[in-house]
Amino acid sequence: MRIAVTGSIATDHLMTFPGRFADQLVADQLHTVSLSFLVDELDVRRGGVAPNICFGMGLLGLRPVLVGAAGADFGEYRAWLDRHGVDTDSVRISEVLHTARFVCTTDQDHNQIASFYTGAMSEARQIELQPVAERVGGLDLVLIGADDPEAMLRHTQECRTRGISFAADPSQQLARMDGEDIRLLVDGATYLFTNEYEKALIETKTGWTAEEILGRVGTRVTTLGANGVRIERAGEPAIEVGCAQEESKVDPTGVGDAFRAGFLAGLTWQLSLERAAQLGCMLATLVIETLGTQEYELRRAHFMERFTKAYGEEAAGEVRAHLA
């Protein structure tokens, strides 16, 4: 199964605030907020939704195709991804703009305040998927992640036109896009990925009910934070999978991307939706225990020991064969 992952390519600047954001907010002054948080730590990490997902898939032994736009400063990042099994030959390099920047501060309750500079990401709209498909011998699925909005719409329409299955994963861009654009991104998706808040936002902005959306997509995958994930298909009982127990909570950035990496790996291995979700949740647990979205390691024996503890020997047996 050949999977291309489109989306932002960015550098993450991650900071930690030792207090609680909620304690700094004055209810009757929210219309004129002016806050500065003195942070204890700054970590500069590789990021962007598409490389994060591809990195996790690469650790699981797959070779996903990364599709996005970066700046001339991408060389070291490209080498890192190449070493971890990611096909980076379809990344567009801007001649004038730097790679995008994600700047995020996390408080002691794991709430986050973030900003995103698009940079070279704005050129992703110039990328056509057909040459990518021709280069790799065809594409079975394209995940369309948060990216330049015009690029997201272009990739979605091209998938429809060329009959390529696609997964809609609009995440952060939902706040920026209007209902009509969101309807164009979602309608006809083989998979729709969101968290619980994004699920409600899609329904509000599109005017579609949850049932109507299920009638327009193949499978709806909703991550539920510490409660795991819910998978829904029209006319079928929902599947709910809990999270594996984490050993520590360090930073939640990139947890959703890791889940998608594991889930897509499960699909590639032709596992059931439940098993794919369990694999995604286990990979996500490794990320929340690590500072940085691509700093975790997958030691197979340790991974399978924890997976077995969380989901049982039968589930582990189905996954173990592929990891071996």
Backbone torsions as a table, in degrees:
resi	resn	phi	psi	omega
1	MET	NA	117.6	-178.4
2	ARG	-96.2	119.3	-176.3
3	ILE	-118.3	129.5	171.4
4	ALA	-105.3	140.6	179.6
5	VAL	-119.3	114.6	176.5
6	THR	-100.8	150.5	179.1
7	GLY	155.9	-177.0	-177.2
8	SER	-64.4	144.8	169.0
9	ILE	-119.1	121.8	-169.9
10	ALA	-149.2	165.5	168.6
11	THR	-105.7	130.7	-178.8
12	ASP	-94.4	131.3	171.7
13	HIS	-111.6	102.3	-170.5
14	LEU	-106.1	126.2	-178.7
15	MET	-124.9	155.8	-177.9
16	THR	-121.8	124.8	175.9
17	PHE	-101.3	124.5	-172.4
18	PRO	-75.7	-3.7	178.9
19	GLY	-109.1	-157.5	179.7
20	ARG	-117.3	128.9	177.3
21	PHE	-56.4	-40.2	-175.5
22	ALA	-59.3	-30.6	-179.1
23	ASP	-72.4	-15.1	-176.6
24	GLN	-98.3	-4.0	-176.0
25	LEU	-95.9	128.5	177.7
26	VAL	-102.0	119.3	-169.7
27	ALA	-54.0	-44.7	-175.4
28	ASP	-89.0	9.7	178.1
29	GLN	-122.4	16.2	-176.5
30	LEU	-67.2	-19.1	179.4
31	HIS	-77.6	-8.4	-178.8
32	THR	-139.0	50.2	-176.6
33	VAL	-66.8	132.8	174.3
34	SER	-143.9	97.8	-173.4
35	LEU	-130.0	145.2	172.0
36	SER	-133.6	125.9	-176.7
37	PHE	-104.2	122.6	175.9
38	LEU	-80.5	113.1	-173.8
39	VAL	-99.3	155.8	-178.3
40	ASP	-90.5	-29.5	-171.7
41	GLU	-137.0	152.0	171.6
42	LEU	-136.6	124.2	175.6
43	ASP	-124.9	129.3	176.5
44	VAL	-101.1	119.4	-172.6
45	ARG	-131.2	160.4	172.1
46	ARG	-72.1	143.3	-178.6
47	GLY	-159.1	-156.1	-172.1
48	GLY	96.0	137.1	-172.6
49	VAL	-62.1	-40.5	-175.8
50	ALA	-67.8	-48.9	176.2
51	PRO	-63.5	-35.4	177.6
52	ASN	-58.9	-46.3	179.6
53	ILE	-65.7	-45.2	-179.0
54	CYS	-62.7	-39.7	179.3
55	PHE	-58.5	-48.0	179.6
56	GLY	-61.8	-41.1	177.9
57	MET	-64.4	-38.4	178.0
58	GLY	-63.6	-40.6	177.4
59	LEU	-61.3	-30.3	-179.9
60	LEU	-84.4	4.4	173.7
61	GLY	97.1	4.8	178.8
62	LEU	-91.4	173.1	175.8
63	ARG	-129.6	78.1	179.7
64	PRO	-71.2	156.2	179.7
65	VAL	-101.7	117.0	178.9
66	LEU	-84.6	127.4	179.3
67	VAL	-126.4	118.7	-179.8
68	GLY	178.0	-175.4	-178.6
69	ALA	-121.9	138.5	-179.9
70	ALA	-138.6	173.5	179.5
71	GLY	-95.5	-178.8	179.4
72	ALA	-65.0	-15.6	178.4
73	ASP	-82.3	12.5	-175.4
74	PHE	-83.6	-7.5	-171.0
75	GLY	-54.7	-50.9	-178.9
76	GLU	-65.8	-39.9	178.2
77	TYR	-62.7	-43.6	178.7
78	ARG	-58.2	-44.5	-179.1
79	ALA	-61.5	-40.8	178.1
80	TRP	-59.6	-47.4	-178.6
81	LEU	-67.2	-40.4	177.7
82	ASP	-57.7	-41.6	-179.5
83	ARG	-67.0	-21.1	-178.2
84	HIS	-106.7	26.1	168.2
85	GLY	86.1	13.9	-177.8
86	VAL	-98.4	134.0	174.4
87	ASP	-82.6	110.2	-176.5
88	THR	-105.8	10.2	-173.4
89	ASP	-70.4	-11.9	179.6
90	SER	-103.8	15.8	175.5
91	VAL	-81.4	128.5	176.8
92	ARG	-84.5	132.1	179.1
93	ILE	-105.8	120.1	178.8
94	SER	-71.8	145.1	177.0
95	GLU	-88.9	-11.3	-172.1
96	VAL	-130.6	-15.5	-173.2
97	LEU	-118.0	149.6	175.9
98	HIS	-78.4	160.3	172.3
99	THR	-60.1	145.5	-176.7
100	ALA	-58.2	157.2	179.9
101	ARG	-125.4	132.6	173.1
102	PHE	-112.0	121.4	-178.7
103	VAL	-117.0	117.4	-170.6
104	CYS	-135.8	135.0	174.3
105	THR	-115.5	131.6	-178.3
106	THR	-115.7	132.6	179.8
107	ASP	-92.7	-177.0	-174.0
108	GLN	-70.0	-15.2	176.3
109	ASP	-95.9	8.1	-178.6
110	HIS	68.1	19.1	166.9
111	ASN	-76.3	152.3	-174.7
112	GLN	-132.1	145.0	169.2
113	ILE	-124.4	127.8	-171.4
114	ALA	-141.3	158.2	172.3
115	SER	-132.8	154.0	-177.8
116	PHE	-136.3	123.1	174.9
117	TYR	-97.7	124.3	-172.0
118	THR	-72.2	-44.1	-179.5
119	GLY	53.2	-131.3	-176.4
120	ALA	-63.7	-18.9	180.0
121	MET	-55.6	-27.5	-179.3
122	SER	-63.0	-18.7	-180.0
123	GLU	-88.3	-1.4	179.4
124	ALA	-62.5	-24.3	179.3
125	ARG	-64.9	-14.6	-179.9
126	GLN	-89.6	-0.9	-178.0
127	ILE	-87.2	129.3	174.8
128	GLU	-103.1	139.7	-176.8
129	LEU	-81.2	-26.8	-175.7
130	GLN	-58.6	-45.3	176.5
131	PRO	-61.5	-32.1	176.3
132	VAL	-63.9	-47.7	-179.8
133	ALA	-61.1	-41.9	-179.4
134	GLU	-65.1	-38.3	-177.9
135	ARG	-65.6	-37.8	-174.9
136	VAL	-99.7	3.6	178.4
137	GLY	84.4	28.4	177.8
138	GLY	103.8	155.1	179.2
139	LEU	-123.4	133.7	177.8
140	ASP	-91.7	-27.7	-179.1
141	LEU	-156.0	139.2	173.5
142	VAL	-119.7	119.4	171.9
143	LEU	-87.2	123.6	-178.4
144	ILE	-104.9	97.0	-176.4
145	GLY	-93.5	179.8	-178.2
146	ALA	-60.1	127.4	-172.3
147	ASP	-158.5	-170.1	168.5
148	ASP	-53.5	126.5	-175.2
149	PRO	-55.3	-39.4	178.3
150	GLU	-64.6	-35.4	177.4
151	ALA	-65.8	-42.0	179.7
152	MET	-60.5	-44.3	179.1
153	LEU	-66.4	-40.7	-179.6
154	ARG	-64.2	-46.0	-178.3
155	HIS	-64.1	-39.2	179.5
156	THR	-63.3	-47.2	-179.3
157	GLN	-64.7	-37.2	179.0
158	GLU	-66.1	-39.4	177.0
159	CYS	-60.5	-43.5	178.5
160	ARG	-61.9	-46.6	-176.3
161	THR	-63.3	-39.3	-175.3
162	ARG	-94.7	0.4	176.8
163	GLY	72.5	31.3	178.6
164	ILE	-97.1	129.9	176.4
165	SER	-63.1	141.6	179.6
166	PHE	-137.2	151.6	175.0
167	ALA	-109.2	124.6	178.3
168	ALA	-88.6	125.2	-178.4
169	ASP	-141.2	65.7	-170.5
170	PRO	-72.7	-24.1	176.4
171	SER	33.2	-113.5	-170.3
172	GLN	-59.9	-25.2	-176.0
173	GLN	-78.5	-6.6	178.0
174	LEU	-61.4	-34.5	-179.0
175	ALA	-64.8	-28.8	-175.4
176	ARG	-90.7	-29.0	-170.6
177	MET	-90.8	151.1	178.8
178	ASP	-91.0	176.0	-174.3
179	GLY	-60.3	-40.0	-178.2
180	GLU	-63.7	-44.6	178.8
181	ASP	-64.7	-39.8	179.3
182	ILE	-64.5	-38.8	177.0
183	ARG	-61.2	-39.2	179.1
184	LEU	-66.1	-34.7	-179.6
185	LEU	-73.4	-33.8	-171.0
186	VAL	-89.3	-41.6	-169.9
187	ASP	-58.9	123.1	177.4
188	GLY	86.3	4.0	-179.8
189	ALA	-66.9	140.2	174.2
190	THR	-70.1	-36.5	175.9
191	TYR	-135.3	144.0	173.7
192	LEU	-124.2	116.1	-179.6
193	PHE	-104.2	129.6	171.3
194	THR	-152.6	168.2	163.3
195	ASN	-93.0	-177.6	-173.1
196	GLU	-67.2	-39.6	178.8
197	TYR	-66.3	-43.0	179.2
198	GLU	-63.8	-34.4	176.4
199	LYS	-57.4	-49.5	179.8
200	ALA	-65.4	-37.1	-179.4
201	LEU	-65.1	-41.4	177.1
202	ILE	-60.3	-45.6	-178.9
203	GLU	-63.9	-39.5	179.5
204	THR	-66.6	-47.1	-173.8
205	LYS	-75.6	-35.2	-179.2
206	THR	-81.7	-24.8	-173.2
207	GLY	79.7	3.9	177.4
208	TRP	-87.7	142.9	173.6
209	THR	-77.9	167.8	177.1
210	ALA	-58.2	-39.8	180.0
211	GLU	-66.9	-38.7	178.6
212	GLU	-65.7	-38.8	178.5
213	ILE	-65.2	-41.6	177.6
214	LEU	-60.3	-29.7	177.6
215	GLY	-76.2	-13.1	-176.9
216	ARG	-106.5	-11.3	179.0
217	VAL	-124.5	160.3	178.8
218	GLY	-75.2	-53.1	-176.7
219	THR	-138.7	131.8	178.6
220	ARG	-108.0	121.6	-176.4
221	VAL	-115.0	116.7	-176.5
222	THR	-119.8	115.4	176.8
223	THR	-79.8	143.6	-171.3
224	LEU	-120.8	28.4	-179.9
225	GLY	63.4	-130.1	-177.8
226	ALA	-66.2	-13.6	-179.2
227	ASN	-91.4	2.5	174.1
228	GLY	96.9	-127.2	-173.3
229	VAL	-151.3	149.6	174.8
230	ARG	-122.4	133.8	-179.5
231	ILE	-118.7	129.1	-176.3
232	GLU	-129.7	140.8	172.2
233	ARG	-134.7	144.2	-177.2
234	ALA	-57.9	129.9	175.7
235	GLY	78.5	7.0	-179.2
236	GLU	-125.0	153.1	176.3
237	PRO	-64.0	144.4	177.8
238	ALA	-68.6	148.1	175.9
239	ILE	-107.2	127.9	177.5
240	GLU	-121.1	130.7	-178.2
241	VAL	-125.2	129.8	179.6
242	GLY	-85.1	166.4	178.2
243	CYS	-78.7	148.5	169.1
244	ALA	-71.4	149.5	-178.4
245	GLN	-68.1	124.6	178.8
246	GLU	-82.6	150.9	177.4
247	GLU	-83.2	-23.2	175.9
248	SER	-164.2	160.7	174.9
249	LYS	-114.5	108.5	-176.6
250	VAL	-103.5	-53.5	-178.4
251	ASP	-160.4	131.5	-176.6
252	PRO	-84.6	-6.4	-176.8
253	THR	-60.6	127.2	177.6
254	GLY	89.1	-0.7	-179.2
255	VAL	-62.1	-44.8	179.5
256	GLY	-63.2	-36.7	178.1
257	ASP	-64.9	-40.9	179.1
258	ALA	-64.9	-39.3	176.4
259	PHE	-58.0	-46.1	-179.5
260	ARG	-62.1	-38.7	178.3
261	ALA	-60.0	-47.8	179.4
262	GLY	-65.5	-41.7	-179.9
263	PHE	-61.9	-45.7	179.4
264	LEU	-65.4	-35.3	175.3
265	ALA	-63.0	-42.1	177.7
266	GLY	-60.6	-39.7	177.2
267	LEU	-64.0	-42.0	179.3
268	THR	-60.7	-37.9	179.6
269	TRP	-81.9	2.8	179.1
270	GLN	61.1	35.8	172.6
271	LEU	-79.7	165.9	176.0
272	SER	-68.1	164.9	177.7
273	LEU	-61.0	-37.1	178.6
274	GLU	-64.0	-45.7	179.9
275	ARG	-65.2	-41.0	178.9
276	ALA	-60.1	-40.7	178.7
277	ALA	-66.9	-38.5	177.5
278	GLN	-63.5	-42.4	177.8
279	LEU	-61.8	-42.6	178.4
280	GLY	-63.2	-42.3	-180.0
281	CYS	-65.3	-37.3	179.6
282	MET	-66.6	-41.8	179.1
283	LEU	-66.4	-38.8	178.2
284	ALA	-61.9	-35.5	178.8
285	THR	-62.7	-37.0	177.6
286	LEU	-63.2	-34.9	-177.4
287	VAL	-72.3	-41.1	-177.9
288	ILE	-66.8	-17.8	178.4
289	GLU	-87.8	1.1	-171.7
290	THR	-130.8	142.7	173.6
291	LEU	-85.9	119.2	-175.9
292	GLY	107.7	146.2	-174.0
293	THR	-82.9	-15.4	-179.0
294	GLN	-131.7	30.3	-177.5
295	GLU	-103.9	-2.3	-178.1
296	TYR	-83.1	158.6	178.0
297	GLU	-115.5	150.8	175.5
298	LEU	-116.4	93.4	174.5
299	ARG	-90.1	113.6	-163.9
300	ARG	-60.2	-42.1	-179.5
301	ALA	-63.6	-44.7	179.1
302	HIS	-66.1	-41.1	179.2
303	PHE	-60.0	-46.5	-177.5
304	MET	-70.7	-32.2	175.8
305	GLU	-61.6	-45.4	180.0
306	ARG	-71.0	-37.7	178.4
307	PHE	-62.6	-43.1	179.3
308	THR	-62.7	-42.3	179.8
309	LYS	-62.6	-37.3	-176.6
310	ALA	-79.5	-38.3	-168.3
311	TYR	-126.3	-1.2	173.7
312	GLY	96.9	162.4	-174.8
313	GLU	-68.5	-37.4	-179.4
314	GLU	-61.7	-47.2	178.5
315	ALA	-62.2	-43.0	-178.7
316	ALA	-62.4	-37.6	179.9
317	GLY	-61.6	-37.2	-179.9
318	GLU	-70.8	-32.3	-179.3
319	VAL	-83.3	-37.6	-173.0
320	ARG	-57.7	-38.3	-177.8
321	ALA	-60.1	-34.1	-178.3
322	HIS	-81.2	-37.5	178.1
323	LEU	-68.6	-31.7	178.5
324	ALA	-64.5	NA	NA
